[in-house]
Amino acid sequence: MSRFIYKEFLPINDFASLKEEKFNDITEVELKKWRNYIKISKSEFIADKLAKRQSDICPACNKKILKSERVIHHLDYERFCKYSENYRIFKPTIKQPKRKITTPKCDKCPETETCLEKIVLLHNNCHFKIHIIEGRIKRPKNKSGTKRVQKTQEEKLEYWKNTLTKNHKEIIQKSVNLIREFNPKKEFYLKYYTKYISLKPTNSVTFKISGNNIVLKIKKGNLIEIKELLKNRGIEPNLYYKKEELNNVNFSISINQFNKNIDLIEIIFKYLTEYNN
């Protein structure tokens, strides 16, 4: 029986995070080129190339892929297409007999090998499973059609064990240790969700993966001061407001940045401790 492998097929980034952070100020032309690269998943030309490269085998389950059940999956969304223009191709279905789709001009591009390194051909069902595990889409309804199947805490913990790298774990563990050090009388623990990990019982900080970095969301404390401290260190924070008031501060940090700015991290976590006492 083939074993379903998913860890190595989880994307190293995602469209939404790139748009909010690294690509938040790209030009209109660059945006079109980026969207064209995302639309590579609709290119039959590229699908055929991947099928040949993979010998028609889905690497997630190691079974043969038929043309009718294949789908292109992004491993990395950070790429600009060579072209800002694209094709409009007539591709009807039974429900949409006049359907047209937009695809990049991959058949004219001399740089397809670079794109091929950032994508993979999977079974549609395997692709669906990977995005469920990743948390981008919800699990389907059960047979009764009344409730969605929810992952247990054990399933979520297993997912995070397979997903977190050594650097991710080090950032999270050091963060928890510091918070416990500043507030030794309170019992802190981690709760695992589909898309993030939360520090309980305060729920004042959460951890989310962003490539090789961890995004820390700080929900309590002197958020305005935290924002200024981060900016002074060259760490650009993302600010989120609720009813026109600053609700939380997010910032992405690598293990090297974390260690280099440990004094700043200590100050931020001290703010959390003071707020919760």
N, C-alpha and C positions, 0 to 999 in steps of 0.2 A: 504493500500500500504506500503510495507516495505521500510524503510529509509536506504540508503547506509551510513554506518559508516566507516570512513577511518582513523581518527586521531590516534586511539590506535593501528593501524596496520602499521604505518610508522616505518621502522627500526630505532633503536636507534643509529646505526652506518652503515658504508658501507665498502665493500671489499677494494675499492681503498684507502680510508683514513687510514684504518688499516694497509694496506700494506706500505703506505708512512710513517706512524708515528709509532704506537705501535709495529707493526710486521716487521719493516724494517730490522731487523738484526737477524731474527730467523734462525735456522739451516735448512738444506735441509729436514731432517726427519720431523721437526715441520711443514715445509711448506707443505709437503705431507699430514700430518694429518689435517692441516687446510683446504686444498683443499678437502679432503675427507669429512669433515664436511659440506662444501659448497654443495657438491654433494649429500647430504642427500635428497635434493629436488627431486632426481630421484629414491628414494627408495620406492618401492611398499609396502614393509614390514612396513615402518614408516607411509606411507599414510594410510594403513589399521588401524594402531594403532590410528592415529589422527581421522580418520572417526568414530571409535568406541567411542573415548573419547568425540567427539563433537556431537555424535548421528546423524551423516551425515548432520549436519547443518553448513552452511557457516556463520560465525559470522559477516561478513561485511554487509550482506544483510538479514540475518536471514531466508534464504530459503534452501531447501534441495539440497544437492550436489549429483549428479550422478557420478559414478566411471569414466565415460568418460569425465567429465568436471572439475575434481578436480586437484589442483596443491598445492604443499607445498611452503609456503612463509616464508622467514626468518624475524624474528623480531629482531634478534641479530646475527651478524656475528662473534662475538668474542668467539670462541670455537675450541678446537682441538679434532679431532676424536681419539678414543683409538688406532686405527690402521693406519699404514702408507701404507699398502697394501689394495687392493680392489677387487671387482668382475668385470669381463667383461661379460655382459649379452647380449644375442642375443634378440633384440627388433626391428623387421622389421616394415617398413611402406610401403605404396603403392609406394611412390617415392624412398624409400631407402630399398629395399628388403634384403640387407645384413647388415643393420644397427646394430651396437652394442653400448651399453652405459656402462659407468663406474659408479658403485655405491659402497658405503662403506659397510662393513660387519655388518650391523645393527642387523641382526638376531642372531649374535654370541656375541653381546655386552651386558654387564651387566649394562651399564650406559646410556641406551636409555632415561630414565626419565629426565635426565639433558638436553638432546637435545630437548625433547618434549616441554620443557618450553620455548625454544627459537624459536620455529616455530609454524605455524598454517596452517590448511587446508582451502583453499578458492576455490571459483569458479575461473576458468581461467580468465573469464571476469572481476571479481572483483579484481583479482590480477593485471590484466592489468591496470585497473583504478587507483589503488593505486600507481603503479609505474609512471603513467602519472602525478598524483598529486605531487608525490615525486620529479619528474623532471628527473628520470633516463632514461625514454624513451619518445619519442616524440608522440604527438597526431596523430591519423591516418588522412589520407587525407579526404577532404570532398567529397561529391557525384560527383562533377565535376572531381575530381582527379587531380586538378591543384595546389591547395594551401593547406597547412596544417592549421588546425584550431588553432588559437593562443588564449591563455588565455588573457582576458582583465586585466588591472591593478586592477580592482575591484575584479576579481576572485583570482588574486595573493595575494592581501591584505587579502582576506578572508582566503586563505590557510595559510598565515603566522600567522594570528590571532589565528587559530586553532592549529598551530604547535609550536609556540614559548612558552616556559615555562616562569614562573615569573623571573627566573634567567637570561634566555636569554634576555628578555626584559629589565631587569635592566642594564645589560652590555651595550646593544645598546644605551639605553637612556642616561646613564652616559657618554658614549663616545661622543654622539652628543652634550650634554650639555657642555662638556669640550671644544670641537672644536668651538662651538658658543661663548663660553666665551673668547677664545683666538682671535676670529675674529668676533666681534659684528656687523660689518658693512655689512657682507655678509649674505644672506639668505640661510641657509642650510636646506635640506629636504631629506627624504629617498625615494628611488625608489625601488619597489619590483620586483624582477625577479623570475624565476622558482626555481633556485638553491641558490640564494644569495640575499642580500639586499645591495644596494649601496648608499653611501652618495653623494648627488648632491648639487651644480652643479660641484664640483671639481672632483668627481669620484676617489678621492685619497685614500679612504678606503672602504672596503666592509666587510660584516658580513655573515658568513655561519655557520650553525649548525654542531656540531660534538659531538653527544651524549648529555651530560649535559653542554658541553662547547660551546663557540663561537670561531670560527676561524676568526681572524682579518687579512685581507690582506692589507698591507701598500704599496701603489704604488708610493708615492712621498716623498721627504725629503731626509735626509742623511741616506740612507738605510744601508750603511756599519756601521755607528755609531749605528743605531738602532739594527742591528744584534748583535753587541758586547755588548750593554746594556742588551739585552734580555739574552744572554748567561751568563753574569755576575750575573744575578738574578736566574739562573737555569731554565730559560724558553727556551726550544730548538726551534729555528726558522727553518722554511723550506724556502730555498732560491730558487728563480726561475730566470733564466738568459734568456736574449734575445740578440742575436748577441754577445755573450760572455760578456755582461754587466749585472750586477745585476738589474733585472727589478722590482721585488717586494719581500717583506718579509712577510711570513705567520707565525702566531703563534696561538696555541690553548690555551684558558684561561678560567678558571672557575670564578664564581662570587667571591669566596673567594680569589683566586689569584689576581683578578682584584683589589679588595679593598685593599689587602695587599701591592700591588705594584702600588698604585694610583699615587705616585710621578713619577714612571717610565712612566706610561701611559700619564701623563701630559707632560713629556719631548717629547715623541713620537709625540703627537698631536701638540705641539709647533713647532716641525720640519715641520709638514704639513702646519701649518699656515704661517710660515716664507717662505716656498717654494711657496705658493699660492699668497703671497702678492707681 
